[in-house]
């Protein structure tokens, strides 16, 4: 354990246990080891282990049962393909019974340097920013911020609010098809907004994608930063 890393020990332990669950390390018993065993393995006291297990319980990964131990609650992760035509609804397919999209916020604003570069715009050019939440079977699956060039997509926020789909909203503006031209993936600890909107516990890990989509003519039309709960989603990169 890295005691001077700036990350609380219980969070580091929760991350290790979460990764072990994902790797199938505890599949034989379906339970995490007892607190005393984990404390010895990680070289910490039982209070620190207990805090880590409590956080994972809040996330819905574990359930303590008196007299038995701490059970692992199996929840299959959705597999989302990342390809030339990445679409959330099509990617989820039959993995979920019900999909929904909610508009959290929107505004017209000057483009930041990163947004200008991604969308091939002049510095501080006007863009539309929309904040969205996508859910599958009432479980938060992604929290996204996306930018679109103006005036071309003025009013797109209303179109998304009605359809719950970026693809449908773009279609309302005459974009019948678009392609993914760039995707970057990283992993970080969830921020306060992720905890609230995605229903996560402190210390949870989210997968972050930065993506650029372009219309058939090759003009960038969307730059999006999306955050996915790592215990609910896995990516399949198709080439």
C-alpha positions as CSV (number, residue, x, y, z in Angstrom):
1,X,0.0,0.0,0.0
2,X,1.2,3.5,-0.8
3,X,0.9,5.4,2.5
4,X,2.2,8.8,1.2
5,X,0.3,8.7,-2.1
6,X,-2.4,11.2,-1.1
7,X,-5.1,8.6,-1.6
8,X,-6.7,7.3,1.6
9,X,-5.7,3.7,2.5
10,X,-9.3,2.5,2.6
11,X,-9.8,3.8,-1.0
12,X,-6.7,2.0,-2.2
13,X,-7.9,-1.2,-0.5
14,X,-11.4,-0.8,-2.0
15,X,-9.8,-0.4,-5.5
16,X,-7.7,-3.6,-4.9
17,X,-10.8,-5.6,-3.8
18,X,-12.9,-4.3,-6.7
19,X,-10.1,-5.3,-9.1
20,X,-9.9,-8.8,-7.5
21,X,-13.6,-9.2,-7.8
22,X,-13.5,-8.2,-11.5
23,X,-10.6,-10.7,-12.1
24,X,-12.5,-13.5,-10.5
25,X,-10.1,-14.0,-7.6
26,X,-12.9,-14.8,-5.2
27,X,-15.1,-16.8,-7.6
28,X,-14.4,-20.1,-5.7
29,X,-16.2,-18.9,-2.5
30,X,-18.3,-16.0,-3.8
31,X,-17.2,-14.1,-0.8
32,X,-14.4,-11.7,0.1
33,X,-11.9,-13.0,2.7
34,X,-12.6,-12.1,6.4
35,X,-11.6,-8.7,7.7
36,X,-8.7,-10.2,9.7
37,X,-7.3,-11.9,6.6
38,X,-7.6,-8.7,4.5
39,X,-6.1,-6.6,7.2
40,X,-3.1,-9.0,7.3
41,X,-2.8,-9.1,3.5
42,X,-2.8,-5.3,3.2
43,X,-0.9,-4.5,6.4
44,X,-3.5,-2.3,7.9
45,X,-5.9,-2.5,10.8
46,X,-9.4,-3.9,10.6
47,X,-11.0,-0.4,10.9
48,X,-9.4,0.5,7.5
49,X,-10.5,-2.7,5.9
50,X,-14.0,-2.2,7.3
51,X,-14.2,1.3,5.7
52,X,-13.2,-0.2,2.3
53,X,-15.8,-2.9,2.6
54,X,-18.5,-0.4,3.6
55,X,-17.8,1.7,0.5
56,X,-18.1,-1.4,-1.8
57,X,-21.3,-2.3,0.0
58,X,-22.7,1.1,-0.7
59,X,-21.8,0.6,-4.4
60,X,-23.9,-2.6,-4.4
61,X,-20.9,-4.9,-5.0
62,X,-21.0,-6.6,-1.5
63,X,-23.6,-7.6,1.1
64,X,-22.5,-8.6,4.6
65,X,-24.5,-11.5,6.1
66,X,-24.2,-12.0,9.8
67,X,-22.7,-15.3,10.7
68,X,-21.6,-16.0,7.1
69,X,-19.4,-13.2,5.9
70,X,-19.4,-10.7,3.1
71,X,-21.0,-11.9,-0.1
72,X,-20.2,-10.7,-3.6
73,X,-23.2,-9.5,-5.5
74,X,-22.8,-10.5,-9.1
75,X,-23.9,-7.9,-11.6
76,X,-22.9,-8.4,-15.2
77,X,-21.3,-5.4,-16.8
78,X,-22.6,-4.0,-20.0
79,X,-20.3,-4.5,-22.9
80,X,-20.1,-1.3,-25.0
81,X,-18.3,-1.5,-28.4
82,X,-16.1,1.4,-29.5
83,X,-15.9,1.4,-33.3
84,X,-16.2,3.7,-36.3
85,X,-20.0,4.0,-35.6
86,X,-20.3,4.1,-31.8
87,X,-23.9,4.4,-30.6
88,X,-24.9,3.9,-27.0
89,X,-28.4,2.4,-27.8
90,X,-27.1,0.1,-30.5
91,X,-24.1,-0.9,-28.3
92,X,-26.3,-1.9,-25.4
93,X,-28.7,-3.7,-27.6
94,X,-30.5,-6.6,-25.8
95,X,-28.2,-6.4,-22.7
96,X,-30.8,-4.1,-21.0
97,X,-34.6,-4.0,-21.0
98,X,-35.0,-0.2,-20.8
99,X,-32.7,2.6,-21.9
100,X,-33.2,6.3,-21.1
101,X,-31.4,9.6,-21.6
102,X,-31.9,12.7,-19.5
103,X,-30.7,16.3,-20.1
104,X,-29.1,17.6,-17.0
105,X,-27.9,21.0,-18.2
106,X,-27.1,23.0,-21.3
107,X,-25.6,26.3,-22.3
108,X,-24.2,28.3,-25.2
109,X,-20.6,29.4,-24.4
110,X,-17.2,30.2,-26.0
111,X,-15.2,27.1,-26.8
112,X,-12.3,26.3,-24.6
113,X,-8.9,25.6,-26.1
114,X,-9.5,21.8,-26.0
115,X,-13.0,22.1,-27.5
116,X,-11.8,24.5,-30.2
117,X,-9.0,22.0,-31.2
118,X,-11.3,19.0,-31.2
119,X,-14.0,20.6,-33.3
120,X,-11.6,22.5,-35.6
121,X,-13.0,25.9,-34.5
122,X,-11.4,29.3,-34.1
123,X,-10.5,30.1,-30.5
124,X,-13.5,31.0,-28.3
125,X,-15.9,30.2,-31.2
126,X,-19.5,29.7,-29.9
127,X,-20.5,26.2,-29.0
128,X,-23.5,24.4,-27.4
129,X,-22.6,22.4,-24.3
130,X,-25.0,19.7,-23.1
131,X,-24.8,17.6,-19.9
132,X,-26.5,14.2,-20.2
133,X,-27.2,11.1,-18.2
134,X,-27.8,7.7,-19.8
135,X,-29.3,4.9,-17.9
136,X,-30.0,1.2,-18.5
137,X,-32.7,-0.5,-16.4
138,X,-32.7,2.5,-14.1
139,X,-29.0,2.2,-13.4
140,X,-26.8,5.1,-14.4
141,X,-24.4,4.1,-17.1
142,X,-22.8,7.3,-18.3
143,X,-22.6,10.9,-17.4
144,X,-21.5,13.0,-20.4
145,X,-20.5,16.5,-21.4
146,X,-20.7,17.2,-25.1
147,X,-20.0,20.3,-27.2
148,X,-21.5,21.0,-30.7
149,X,-20.6,23.9,-33.0
150,X,-22.9,26.9,-33.3
151,X,-25.0,28.1,-35.1
152,X,-25.3,24.8,-36.8
153,X,-26.7,23.0,-33.8
154,X,-28.6,25.7,-32.1
155,X,-31.6,24.0,-30.4
156,X,-30.1,20.6,-30.3
157,X,-30.5,20.5,-26.5
158,X,-34.3,20.6,-26.9
159,X,-34.1,17.8,-29.5
160,X,-32.1,15.6,-27.1
161,X,-34.5,16.4,-24.2
162,X,-37.4,15.1,-26.4
163,X,-35.6,12.0,-27.7
164,X,-33.1,11.1,-25.0
165,X,-30.7,10.2,-27.9
166,X,-27.8,12.2,-29.4
167,X,-28.2,10.2,-32.6
168,X,-31.9,11.1,-32.9
169,X,-31.1,14.7,-32.0
170,X,-28.5,15.0,-34.7
171,X,-30.9,13.4,-37.2
172,X,-33.3,16.3,-36.5
173,X,-30.6,18.6,-37.7
174,X,-30.0,16.7,-40.9
175,X,-27.1,14.5,-39.8
176,X,-28.2,11.1,-40.9
177,X,-24.9,9.4,-40.1
178,X,-21.7,10.2,-38.3
179,X,-18.5,8.4,-37.5
180,X,-16.1,8.2,-34.6
181,X,-12.7,9.7,-35.5
182,X,-11.0,9.6,-32.1
183,X,-11.4,8.0,-28.7
184,X,-9.2,8.2,-25.7
185,X,-9.9,6.1,-22.6
186,X,-8.6,6.6,-19.0
187,X,-9.7,5.6,-15.5
188,X,-10.0,8.0,-12.5
189,X,-11.8,8.1,-9.1
190,X,-15.4,9.4,-9.4
191,X,-16.0,13.1,-8.8
192,X,-18.9,14.4,-6.6
193,X,-21.1,14.8,-9.7
194,X,-20.5,11.2,-10.7
195,X,-21.4,10.0,-7.2
196,X,-24.7,11.9,-7.2
197,X,-25.8,11.3,-10.8
198,X,-24.6,7.7,-11.2
199,X,-25.4,6.5,-7.7
200,X,-21.8,5.7,-6.8
201,X,-20.0,5.5,-3.4
202,X,-16.9,7.5,-2.6
203,X,-13.8,5.9,-4.1
204,X,-15.6,4.3,-7.0
205,X,-13.6,4.2,-10.3
206,X,-15.0,5.6,-13.5
207,X,-13.8,5.0,-17.1
208,X,-13.5,8.3,-19.0
209,X,-13.7,8.6,-22.7
210,X,-12.8,11.6,-24.8
211,X,-14.3,11.2,-28.2
212,X,-14.7,13.2,-31.4
213,X,-17.5,12.4,-34.0
214,X,-17.6,13.8,-37.5
215,X,-20.2,14.0,-40.2
216,X,-19.9,12.1,-43.5
217,X,-17.9,15.0,-45.0
218,X,-15.3,14.7,-42.2
219,X,-16.4,17.8,-40.3
220,X,-16.2,17.4,-36.5
221,X,-19.6,17.9,-35.0
222,X,-19.3,16.6,-31.5
223,X,-16.6,16.5,-28.8
224,X,-17.7,14.5,-25.8
225,X,-16.2,13.6,-22.4
226,X,-18.1,10.7,-20.9
227,X,-17.8,9.0,-17.6
228,X,-18.8,5.3,-17.1
229,X,-18.9,3.3,-13.8
230,X,-16.1,0.8,-14.1
231,X,-18.1,-1.9,-12.3
232,X,-21.0,-1.6,-14.7
233,X,-19.4,-1.1,-18.1
234,X,-16.6,-2.6,-20.1
235,X,-15.4,-1.5,-23.5
236,X,-14.8,-3.6,-26.6
237,X,-12.6,-1.8,-29.1
238,X,-13.5,-2.9,-32.6
239,X,-11.0,-2.3,-35.4
